[in-house]
Amino acid sequence: MKNFLKKLSKIISNILFWILMGVIILLVFYIVTIKIYAKQNRLDEIKFNMYTILTTSMEKTIMAGDVVIDYKNKNNIYEVGDIITFYSNRGNGQITITHRIIDIKIENGKYYYSTKGDNNNTADTHYVSQDDVIGKVIFVIPKVGFIQEFILSKVGWIVVIVIPCVGIVVYDLLKVLKIAFNKKKQPKLSKKKLKAKEELDKYLNNVDDSIEVLESGDSSDTEIL
């Protein structure tokens, strides 16, 4: 029973480890892709986006620290009840907010959404233009936002990207050096083995000669008798 529990715990820990590694790899890939598209001014081409929820305005549907995956459809038109992530100008800069659509109005063919956090008592002050909508929330990953925030930090970038890359380079270098060292060392070992073999052959030859001498001596004694 103990062995079974040990094996089971090992399997579970391995599964959790690889799930965590998969999430980290996905986040790193996403972050790198976003940085590349941002430099090329092509962010509008990205249909899927990931955002970390920092506040409790959407609890208990979405908790602080969760990561939401948004999808931007073709017309950027959504329905009442959909949870969307959008740009909002608050204070001195532009921020992203993830709230639920509670009302829609159309003016001159353009959609405007009234939004509200599930945990808020009142709706947001302004309607959101469809042009400011990043996408609809299609999936929520619990608590992964803390990992994403760590990866985005300078320390996290070094730990997750730089150190593993350096480790791979060092490992490959050591591997090459080991192969080269073994190639140099191999002839010396073969010479030692060859010398030992020669000495062994000489010894065996001497033994054979001694046996022949003894046998010849025995036979002569028999003839005399």
C-alpha atoms as one frame of an Amber mdcrd trajectory, in Angstrom:
protein
   0.000   0.000   0.000   2.831   2.404   0.863   4.557   1.668  -2.451   1.300
   2.314  -4.295   0.827   5.667  -2.539   4.424   6.649  -3.287   3.983   5.817
  -6.969   0.652   7.650  -7.076   2.080  10.768  -5.426   5.039  10.687  -7.806
   2.729  10.450 -10.831   0.546  13.297  -9.549   3.561  15.504  -8.815   4.971
  14.810 -12.300   1.647  15.685 -13.908   1.388  18.927 -11.936   5.005  19.786
 -12.785   4.483  19.336 -16.526   1.214  21.268 -16.422   3.040  24.133 -14.712
   5.871  23.921 -17.254   3.326  23.966 -20.079   1.674  27.065 -18.679   5.035
  28.806 -18.272   6.065  27.923 -21.839   2.706  29.199 -23.128   3.081  32.461
 -21.218   6.649  32.977 -22.410   5.617  32.306 -26.017   2.717  34.743 -25.691
   4.849  37.478 -24.129   7.559  37.148 -26.772   4.938  37.201 -29.552   3.298
  40.325 -28.112   6.658  42.102 -27.890   7.453  41.254 -31.514   4.032  42.388
 -32.791   4.211  45.560 -30.689   7.544  46.541 -32.256   6.017  45.984 -35.700
   2.817  47.914 -34.803   0.706  44.832 -35.604  -1.139  44.300 -32.307  -4.519
  44.618 -34.087  -3.743  41.397 -35.973  -3.705  39.344 -32.765  -7.040  37.587
 -32.242  -6.208  36.028 -28.868  -4.958  37.993 -25.880  -4.196  37.199 -22.245
  -4.700  39.582 -19.356  -4.163  39.307 -15.630  -7.082  40.395 -13.455  -5.759
  42.695 -10.730  -8.943  43.722  -8.928 -11.921  42.016  -7.291 -14.567  43.735
  -9.458 -15.518  40.473 -11.222 -15.546  38.153  -8.207 -16.804  35.486  -7.842
 -16.812  34.878 -11.592 -13.183  35.909 -12.059 -10.844  36.269  -9.106  -7.898
  38.623  -8.651  -4.782  36.910  -9.974  -6.651  34.928 -12.629  -5.669  35.161
 -16.279  -8.387  35.671 -18.894  -8.016  34.637 -22.515  -9.866  36.979 -24.874
 -10.930  36.367 -28.460 -11.605  39.251 -30.846 -14.239  38.281 -33.409 -14.444
  39.643 -36.912 -16.858  42.548 -36.335 -16.036  43.074 -32.655 -19.768  42.828
 -31.880 -20.898  41.132 -28.666 -24.072  40.448 -26.700 -25.516  41.318 -23.310
 -24.048  38.943 -20.726 -20.688  38.583 -22.491 -17.594  39.430 -20.460 -15.275
  41.676 -22.451 -11.862  43.235 -21.963 -11.595  46.810 -23.188  -9.459  49.931
 -23.070 -10.534  52.685 -20.717  -9.063  56.153 -20.277  -8.914  56.722 -16.554
  -6.671  59.195 -14.826  -3.517  59.967 -16.754  -3.307  56.841 -18.891  -5.052
  54.029 -20.694  -5.851  50.876 -18.749  -7.561  47.581 -19.546 -10.750  46.510
 -17.765 -12.624  43.215 -17.859 -16.355  43.624 -17.117 -19.688  42.168 -18.206
 -21.945  43.778 -20.835 -25.307  44.789 -19.318 -26.676  46.972 -22.117 -26.014
  47.810 -25.775 -26.864  50.855 -27.870 -26.176  51.495 -31.546 -25.381  54.944
 -32.917 -24.599  55.515 -36.607 -24.013  51.799 -37.067 -21.465  51.615 -34.260
 -21.988  49.503 -31.134 -21.553  50.927 -27.640 -21.552  48.714 -24.551 -22.579
  49.499 -20.993 -20.490  47.370 -18.645 -20.414  46.455 -14.985 -18.268  44.345
 -12.700 -20.162  41.415 -11.188 -18.934  42.461  -7.752 -19.679  46.174  -8.241
 -22.879  47.856  -7.105 -23.144  50.226 -10.061 -22.414  50.152 -13.765 -19.343
  51.778 -15.288 -19.709  55.516 -15.952 -19.162  55.513 -19.713 -20.280  53.311
 -22.576 -17.494  51.414 -24.316 -17.103  51.821 -28.068 -16.670  48.602 -30.045
 -13.397  50.086 -31.292 -12.038  49.961 -27.745 -12.978  46.328 -27.132 -10.013
  43.951 -27.064 -12.122  40.802 -27.077 -14.566  38.513 -25.314 -13.421  36.368
 -22.410 -13.538  32.737 -23.562 -11.415  31.076 -20.885 -10.137  31.757 -17.375
  -6.942  30.277 -15.922  -7.012  30.512 -12.106  -4.130  32.275 -10.331  -1.732
  32.056 -13.273  -1.549  35.831 -13.330   1.022  35.812 -10.548   3.300  33.697
 -12.750   2.719  36.040 -15.680   3.528  39.084 -13.586   6.726  37.389 -12.381
   7.782  36.533 -15.943   7.168  40.126 -17.035   9.441  41.443 -14.278  13.184
  41.804 -14.854  14.029  39.122 -12.305  11.442  36.756 -13.773  12.750  37.320
 -17.298  16.259  36.425 -16.145  15.094  33.346 -14.222  12.759  31.978 -16.899
  14.599  32.951 -20.099  18.231  33.918 -19.562  19.326  31.314 -16.991  17.838
  28.299 -18.880  19.442  29.506 -22.136  22.822  29.915 -20.445  22.374  26.510
 -18.803  21.727  24.861 -22.178  24.796  26.514 -23.715  27.009  25.499 -20.767
  25.653  21.932 -20.850  26.361  21.600 -24.585  29.838  23.091 -24.115  30.660
  20.646 -21.322  29.367  17.813 -23.477  31.665  18.818 -26.350  34.642  19.179
 -24.006  33.960  15.754 -22.492  33.876  14.124 -25.920  37.117  15.860 -26.916
  38.776  14.844 -23.634  37.725  11.221 -24.067  39.114  11.167 -27.594  42.475
  12.371 -26.345  42.452   9.982 -23.433  41.405   6.935 -25.433  44.757   6.347
 -27.282  46.642   6.446 -23.957  44.348   3.844 -22.475  44.672   1.620 -25.542
  48.480   1.803 -25.329  48.381   0.756 -21.679  46.064  -2.097 -22.507  48.295
  -3.130 -25.409  51.403  -3.116 -23.214  49.604  -5.126 -20.544  48.517  -7.626
 -23.180  52.080  -7.974 -24.445  53.371  -8.591 -20.927  50.628 -11.135 -20.333
  51.467 -12.912 -23.591  55.144 -13.036 -22.599  54.236 -14.438 -19.230  51.987
 -17.074 -20.759  54.716 -18.008 -23.239  57.200 -18.441 -20.386  54.690 -20.645
 -18.570  54.230 -22.763 -21.676  58.015 -23.130 -22.050  58.328 -24.191 -18.413
  55.594 -26.789 -18.849  57.297 -28.179 -21.947  60.571 -28.447 -20.063  58.904
 -30.288 -17.207  57.107 -32.636 -19.562  60.305 -33.404 -21.441  62.035 -34.101
 -18.137  59.328 -36.542 -17.031  59.472 -38.498 -20.269  63.302 -38.952 -20.124
  63.083 -40.310 -16.613  60.540 -42.858 -17.737  62.796 -44.020 -20.547  65.715
 -44.538 -18.175  63.662 -46.630 -15.864
